[in-house]
Amino acid sequence: MQVRFAVRGPYIQLDQVLKAAGLVATGGEAHAAVEAGEVCVDGRPESRKRAKLRPGQRVTLGEHRVELVAADESESESEREGGVAG
């Protein structure tokens, strides 16, 4: 599953993306997934739970992919495609 996620502001933290995009149910699950090495950012494993991510970056957890886009570029498109405005 691939989702486009609209980022409001200059960045969003990794744990917030995982939760807001629906890849995990809680912040604790997000932290556990990162600690277990299950989360990649731009194709590389990411170990920082609160890494600051910016539009243009991609997050992967299992078969789920999230592409970060600027909120003003595609807020309505993101919602149409099943994403969550962040």
Buried (B, 14 or more C-beta within 10 A) or exposed (E): EEBBBBBEEEBBBBBBBBBBBBBBEEBEBBBEBBEEEBBBBEEEEBEEBEBEBEBEBBBBBEEBBBBBBBBEEBBEEBEEEEBBBB
